[in-house]
Amino acid sequence: MHDPIDIYTICYEPDEFLRKCLDSIFRHTSQPYNAIAVVGKRPIAANRNQGLVVSRSEWVASIDADCTVTQDNWLELLLETANSRPDVGLVGCKVVMYDGRIFSCGTLENSMPRDFDRPDSGQFESVEVVHGVTENLMLIRKDLLMFDESFDRSKGYEGEDFAIRLRRLGYCVLYDGRVKAIHHKDPAPRSSYNWDHIFFHLKHPGTARQHLKMSSTLGDVLRKLRDLVGGTGKKHA
């Protein structure tokens, strides 16, 4: 008999998405587990940390309330991957939107998700070492790190930051494409010039190269940064 795994679900307030998420866990989880709902109108990273604080198992599963699991062996597969080598600190999975578009198949060096918005045609369905994974559904080794609560909006940067800091501690991040979760909400637009984005790249300058290439000039980026810091609200074409 395996020890129970703590599974925490986070949301800002109880809603229909939370009910569907919990129902999917109850229906598709055969491994012994404890289900925990973390509800609170605070930074998303703070909700993630609260889930880690109240959890007791060595490995902790985290799933966002707007996602569902669909496979009866999803947790067993993630645990198998987590225990496949001693230096694993984090395991993620494939996340697909409700209409069949890919949300994430692991992230690249520039912290952008692979094949984002492309149709799911069975790509990236093996286990591999990656730069990062989406925080929508992941398995975390407890007591290594907490999420940085300086990220005050749910834009995914707190998860990417978590993965980078884990790797700096010598742990690896694994992606298990055999497990698929469904994302039931369209993601909010991810501006290149919001505070979380700027803070993330200031913490991890190496991730900014691709974003700088996408801007017309470095001066354009610096002007936008100056406007944000100065609070002028100006927009540049």
N, C-alpha and C positions, 0 to 999 in steps of 0.2 A: 504494500500500500504506500503510495507516494504521499509526502507531506503536502498539505494544501498550498496552493499558490494564491497570493493576494492579487486581485484584479481590481484596479480602481478606474472609475469613469469620471471624467471631469466635465462640468458645464457651469454656466453662469446662473441658470435658474432651471428648475424642473420643467420639462416640456415633452412634447410627443417624441422628439428625437431621442431623449434620454430613455423613455419607455421602450422604444424600438431597440435601442442599443442593449439595454439590460435583457430584454427578451431574447435577443440573438445569443447573448452569453449563456443564458439559462438553457437554451435549446441546443447549443452546439458545443458545450464544454463537458467532456467526460472526465478529465483530470480533476481531482479534488481541488476545490478553490474556495476563497472567500471573496464575495463581491462587495465593493465599497463605492459609494457615490460621493463625490466631492463637489459640493455646490457652493458657489460664492461669487459675488460681483467684485472681483479683484483681478489684478494681472493674471493672465493665464499661467505664467510661470509659478505664481504663488499657489494656484490650485494644484499644479503638478507636484510642487514640493509638499503640500499638505497630504497628498496621496502617498508620497514616499515616507513621510513622517509616521503616519498611522499604520503603514504596512509592516509586516513582521517576517515575511518569507525571504529567503536568500535572493530569489528572482521575483521581480514584481512586474506584472503586466499592466500597461496603461493604455486605455482606449478612449478617444474623444467621443462625446455623446452623440455627435452627428455621424458616427460610423457604426457599421455592423459587421459581425463575422458570419461566414456562411458555411464553413467546413467543420465537421465534427472533430477533426484532429488538429485544429489550428494551434492550440496551446501545446500539444505534444510535439508538434513539428518545431515550434519556436524553442522549446526546452531542449530538444535534441540538438539543435544548432548551437544554442547557448553553451551546452556541455561538450561540444565537439573539440574544444581546445581550451586550455586553462586561462588564456589571456583575454577572453571575450568579456567586454563590459556592457555591450548593447547589441540588441538584435531587432531589426525592423523587417517589414514585409512590403509586399506590393499593395498599393492602394489605388483603386479604380473608382471613378465617378459613377454615379447612378445611371448615366447614359452610355457607359462603356469607354469613356475617355480615360487615359491614364492620368492619375494625379501624381504618383511618385513610384519610381522603381529604384530607389536609392539616389543619392546626390553625387554630383561631380565635384572637382576641386574648387570650382567657383561657387559651390553651394547651390547650384541650380539642379532641380530634379531631372533625371534622365527621361526622355521621351514624353515630357509633360504635354498634355492636351492631345496626344496622338491616340488613335484607336488601339485598344488592347487586343493584340492578335497573338498572344502567347509568348511575347518576348520577355526576356529577363526572368525566367522562372526556375532558376537554380540558386544555390547558396554561394555567396562570394563576399570577399572583403570589399568594403566601400568607404568613401569619404564620410558619408553621413546617411541617415535614414529619416523619413518623415516621422514626426512625433504623433501622428494620428493613431497608430497602433505600434507599440514597441514593448520589448521585454528588457528590463533594466536590472543590472546587478546592484543590489541595495548597498548603501553605505559607502559608495565611491565618491559621488558628487551630488550637489543640489543644482537646480536650475537657477540661472541668474535672473532675479526679479527686476533688474533694470530694464528688461524688455517688457514694455507695458501694454502691448497689443498682441493679439493672436495673429501673427504673420509668419510663424514658422522659424523665426530667427533664434528663439530660445532653444529649440531642438538642435539646430545646426551648431550653435555655440556649445551645447552640452556634448555633442559628438566630438568636436574639435578638442575640447579640454580633456575628454577621456583619452583620446589618442595621444595627447601630450603626456599623459600619465603612464603610457605604455600599454594601454588596452586597445584591442581592436574592435571595430564596428562591423558586424556582419549583416548582410541582407539575405533574407530567405524568401525567394520568389515563389516558393511552393505554397506560401500562405497569402491569401488575398482578402483584403477588407474592402467594403463598399463605403464610399463617402457620399452622404446624402444631401449635402449643401454645396451650392456653388461657392468657391472661395472668393473672399473679398479681394478687390483689386490690390495688387502689391506694388505700390509706388516705389521708385528707386530713390526717392528723396524724403521719405518719412524718417522720424527719429530712430526707430528700431533698425532700419536699414543702415543708416549712417553709423550708429553706435556699433553695430555688428562688424562693419568693415574697419572701423577704428580699432576695435579689439583684435581683429584678424586681417591685417592689411593685405596678406597674400591672396585673399579671396576676391579682392576688388579689381584685379587685372581685367577680367572679362567685362565687368561693368564699365570700366574706363574706356575700353575699346568701343563699347556701344554708344558712348557720348561723342558729340561732334568734336569737342576739344576739351582738354583738361581745364582750361579757363572757364568753360561753361559749367563744369562740375563744381569748381570752386566758387563761382558766383552763386549757384543754387545753394551750396552749403552755407555761404555767408548770409544769404537771405533767410535761410531757416534759423540759423543761430541768432541773427539779429532781429528776427520776428517781423520782417518787412512784409512777408506774404507775397512778394513779387513772383511772377512766373516768367520764365524765359522760354522762348521757342526753341 
